[in-house]
Amino acid sequence: MATSNRLSASAAVKRMADKRLKARDLVEACLDRIDAREGQVHAWEALDPEGARKRADMLDKRSRPVGPLHGIPLAIKDIIDTRTMPTTCGSPIYRDHVAGRDAACVTQLVKAGAIAAVPMLLVLRQPDLGTALTYVPIAVMALFLDAT
């Protein structure tokens, strides 16, 4: 479903619960959109497409939704620790820093069924040491919506 990335999270969750949308299809639509827009937006610090596909496939095999965010791909800002992806805080001095554990908020997102971490779809790029004020949904909308 090429336009599934344009659905609201609640509409996507409902379609997945009704078996009218697969989490894998939603992930693929989001990855396609990232491929199309990243050259202009430069929002992503790290991506794990295979990890996201694996989690989506696991969620698609469930007979019932895991939680209220079942199958929803989410971005994690680069100042929040994740177990498997680097947390650089936008600084080259932390280029190789991997926390080895998820922040509590990431753990809760995963428990709610999100495709956010363990494994994770992506990490949003962050200005050096998180010093600039940013509003994550703007970056997400610029990539996932048809803002051309």
Buried (B, 14 or more C-beta within 10 A) or exposed (E): BEEBBBBEBEEBBBBBEEEEBBBBBBBBBBBEBBEEBBEEBEBBBBBBBEBBBBBBEEBBEEEEBBBEBBBBBBBBBBBBBBBBBBBBBBBEEBEEEBBEEBBEBBBBBBEBBBBBBBBBBBBBBBBEEBEEEBEBEEBBEBBBEEEE
